[in-house]
Amino acid sequence: MTELAAHGIEVSLPSGWEGRVFRRPAAGEVASADAGLEGEPAAPAETTHAVLHASTIALPLGIGDFASGAVDKLGNDDVLIVLFEYDPSSVEQPLFKAAGIPRQLEPDDFKPNVLQRAIRGQAGSQTFFNDEGRAFCLYVVLGSFARRRELVPRVNQVLATLTIDPLDASATTLPPTSTSSAGPTTTAPAPTSSSTTAPTSTTTTDAP
């Protein structure tokens, strides 16, 4: 097992998984691996919060916060988990009314049209929730919709180890660990200061 911990988020990954926990720098901050900051700084009016990526594939450089640039690399036996944090003010919004970390996803939770970019054969699930006064979207992609009953238990195995600390505790979290020595891995995400927009499907595009 590999332990990841940063920004008040902790998770244990089984052998063969790769992951990282990071936050994009706010305006005026400089990316620093020691501080768990990766990617380009946000716009001046934008706040940035924690992001977790975990997958059974090697996570390539330059992927987006919702893992664009990685999902097209998933094979039939692969899964990818994203935990994206929104501004704390979002906790009061109806979208985030569900309390507690979703730990037991079901195969029927996954649909081919719940993807940022629809790829033939894949399926996704997204769940909005609040925990410890923080607002999150859990976004999961399966490499094979047909094999969802075999793949979802692998996702749940990781979710069972996920813990979230209150915001006051996250300020003192140790720098992140990673199963990879790669550098920054994100492009700029959508603003999180007031947005609660989730990944949405686009016109179906078949994988090459």
C-alpha positions as CSV (number, residue, x, y, z in Angstrom):
1,M,0.0,0.0,0.0
2,T,1.1,3.6,-0.7
3,E,0.0,6.3,1.6
4,L,-0.8,9.8,0.2
5,A,-1.4,12.7,2.5
6,A,-1.7,16.5,1.7
7,H,-4.1,19.4,2.1
8,G,-6.1,17.5,4.7
9,I,-6.8,14.5,2.4
10,E,-5.3,11.0,3.1
11,V,-5.7,7.8,1.1
12,S,-4.0,4.4,0.7
13,L,-3.4,3.0,-2.7
14,P,-3.0,-0.7,-3.5
15,S,0.1,-2.0,-5.3
16,G,0.0,-1.0,-9.0
17,W,-1.8,2.3,-8.4
18,E,-0.4,5.7,-8.9
19,G,-1.7,8.9,-7.3
20,R,-1.0,12.4,-6.0
21,V,-2.8,15.1,-3.9
22,F,-2.1,18.7,-4.8
23,R,-3.4,22.2,-5.0
24,R,-2.9,24.7,-7.9
25,P,-1.2,27.9,-6.7
26,A,-3.4,30.9,-6.0
27,A,-2.5,34.2,-7.6
28,G,0.8,35.4,-6.3
29,E,1.9,31.9,-5.1
30,V,4.6,29.9,-6.8
31,A,4.3,26.2,-7.6
32,S,6.3,24.2,-5.0
33,A,6.5,20.5,-4.6
34,D,7.4,20.9,-1.0
35,A,4.1,22.8,-0.4
36,G,2.1,20.5,-2.5
37,L,1.4,23.2,-5.2
38,E,1.4,22.2,-8.8
39,G,0.6,23.8,-12.1
40,E,0.0,27.3,-13.3
41,P,-1.2,30.0,-10.8
42,A,-5.0,30.7,-10.7
43,A,-6.5,34.0,-11.9
44,P,-6.5,36.8,-9.3
45,A,-10.2,36.3,-8.3
46,E,-10.0,32.5,-8.2
47,T,-9.5,30.4,-5.1
48,T,-7.8,27.0,-5.4
49,H,-8.4,23.8,-3.4
50,A,-7.3,20.2,-3.0
51,V,-7.4,17.7,-5.9
52,L,-6.7,14.0,-5.6
53,H,-5.9,11.8,-8.6
54,A,-5.6,8.0,-8.2
55,S,-5.5,5.5,-11.0
56,T,-4.3,2.0,-12.1
57,I,-2.4,3.7,-15.0
58,A,0.7,5.9,-14.9
59,L,-0.6,9.5,-14.7
60,P,0.9,11.5,-17.5
61,L,2.1,15.1,-17.3
62,G,-0.2,17.9,-18.0
63,I,-3.5,16.3,-17.2
64,G,-6.4,18.5,-16.1
65,D,-8.0,18.6,-12.7
66,F,-10.7,16.2,-13.9
67,A,-8.0,14.1,-15.5
68,S,-8.5,15.1,-19.1
69,G,-5.5,13.7,-20.9
70,A,-5.5,10.5,-18.9
71,V,-8.9,8.9,-19.4
72,D,-8.2,8.1,-23.0
73,K,-5.3,6.0,-21.8
74,L,-7.4,3.7,-19.6
75,G,-7.5,0.0,-20.7
76,N,-10.4,-2.4,-20.0
77,D,-9.0,-3.3,-16.6
78,D,-8.3,0.3,-15.5
79,V,-10.0,2.8,-13.3
80,L,-9.4,6.5,-12.4
81,I,-10.5,8.4,-9.3
82,V,-10.7,12.2,-9.0
83,L,-11.6,14.0,-5.8
84,F,-12.0,17.8,-6.6
85,E,-12.6,20.3,-3.8
86,Y,-14.8,23.4,-4.2
87,D,-14.8,26.6,-2.2
88,P,-16.1,26.1,1.4
89,S,-19.0,28.4,0.7
90,S,-20.3,25.7,-1.7
91,V,-21.2,23.5,1.3
92,E,-24.4,25.5,1.8
93,Q,-25.6,24.9,-1.8
94,P,-28.1,22.1,-2.5
95,L,-25.7,20.3,-4.9
96,F,-23.5,19.4,-2.0
97,K,-26.2,18.5,0.6
98,A,-25.2,14.8,0.8
99,A,-23.0,14.4,3.9
100,G,-20.1,12.1,4.2
101,I,-17.6,10.4,1.8
102,P,-19.2,8.0,-0.7
103,R,-17.5,4.7,0.1
104,Q,-19.6,2.1,-1.7
105,L,-20.3,2.9,-5.3
106,E,-22.6,0.5,-7.2
107,P,-22.1,-0.8,-10.8
108,D,-25.4,0.9,-11.7
109,D,-24.0,4.3,-10.7
110,F,-21.8,4.3,-13.8
111,K,-23.1,5.5,-17.1
112,P,-21.4,6.0,-20.5
113,N,-22.7,9.6,-20.7
114,V,-21.3,10.7,-17.4
115,L,-17.9,11.7,-18.8
116,Q,-16.2,15.0,-19.7
117,R,-15.4,13.4,-23.0
118,A,-17.3,10.3,-24.0
119,I,-15.1,7.5,-25.1
120,R,-16.6,4.3,-26.5
121,G,-16.7,1.5,-23.9
122,Q,-16.0,3.7,-20.9
123,A,-18.3,4.8,-18.1
124,G,-18.3,7.4,-15.4
125,S,-19.9,8.4,-12.1
126,Q,-19.9,11.7,-10.2
127,T,-21.1,12.4,-6.7
128,F,-21.3,15.7,-4.9
129,F,-21.0,15.7,-1.1
130,N,-19.7,17.6,1.9
131,D,-17.5,16.3,4.7
132,E,-15.8,18.1,7.6
133,G,-17.1,21.5,6.3
134,R,-15.6,21.0,2.9
135,A,-17.4,20.5,-0.5
136,F,-16.3,17.9,-3.1
137,C,-17.0,16.2,-6.3
138,L,-16.0,12.5,-6.6
139,Y,-15.6,11.7,-10.2
140,V,-14.7,8.1,-11.2
141,V,-14.0,6.7,-14.7
142,L,-14.0,3.0,-15.6
143,G,-12.1,1.8,-18.6
144,S,-14.8,-0.6,-19.4
145,F,-18.6,-0.2,-18.8
146,A,-19.1,-3.9,-19.7
147,R,-16.7,-4.9,-16.8
148,R,-18.1,-2.5,-14.2
149,R,-19.1,-5.2,-11.8
150,E,-15.4,-6.3,-11.6
151,L,-14.0,-2.8,-11.6
152,V,-16.2,-1.0,-9.1
153,P,-14.9,-3.1,-6.1
154,R,-11.4,-1.9,-6.9
155,V,-12.7,1.7,-6.7
156,N,-14.4,1.0,-3.4
157,Q,-11.3,-0.5,-2.0
158,V,-9.6,2.9,-2.3
159,L,-12.6,4.9,-1.2
160,A,-12.7,2.8,2.0
161,T,-9.3,4.3,3.0
162,L,-10.1,7.9,2.1
163,T,-10.2,10.5,5.0
164,I,-10.8,14.2,5.0
165,D,-9.7,16.6,7.7
166,P,-11.4,19.8,8.7
167,L,-10.1,22.9,7.0
168,D,-8.2,24.1,10.1
169,A,-6.4,20.9,10.3
170,S,-5.6,20.8,6.5
171,A,-3.5,23.9,6.9
172,T,-0.9,21.9,8.8
173,T,-0.9,18.7,6.6
174,L,2.5,17.4,5.6
175,P,3.6,17.9,2.0
176,P,2.2,15.3,-0.5
177,T,3.7,12.0,-1.3
178,S,3.3,10.3,-4.6
179,T,3.8,7.0,-6.3
180,S,5.5,8.8,-9.1
181,S,8.5,11.1,-9.3
182,A,7.0,13.1,-12.1
183,G,6.6,16.9,-11.9
184,P,3.5,19.1,-12.1
185,T,0.6,17.3,-13.7
186,T,-2.3,19.7,-14.1
187,T,-3.5,22.3,-16.4
188,A,-5.6,25.2,-15.0
189,P,-9.0,24.0,-13.8
190,A,-12.3,25.9,-14.0
191,P,-12.6,28.6,-11.3
192,T,-13.6,27.2,-7.9
193,S,-14.5,30.4,-6.1
194,S,-18.2,30.2,-7.0
195,S,-18.6,27.5,-9.5
196,T,-20.2,24.1,-8.8
197,T,-20.1,22.9,-12.4
198,A,-19.3,19.2,-12.7
199,P,-17.9,17.3,-15.5
200,T,-20.5,17.0,-18.3
201,S,-20.8,14.9,-21.3
202,T,-20.1,16.2,-24.8
203,T,-21.0,14.8,-28.1
204,T,-19.9,11.1,-28.2
205,T,-16.4,10.7,-29.6
206,D,-15.1,7.2,-30.3
207,A,-11.6,6.4,-29.2
208,P,-9.1,5.9,-32.0
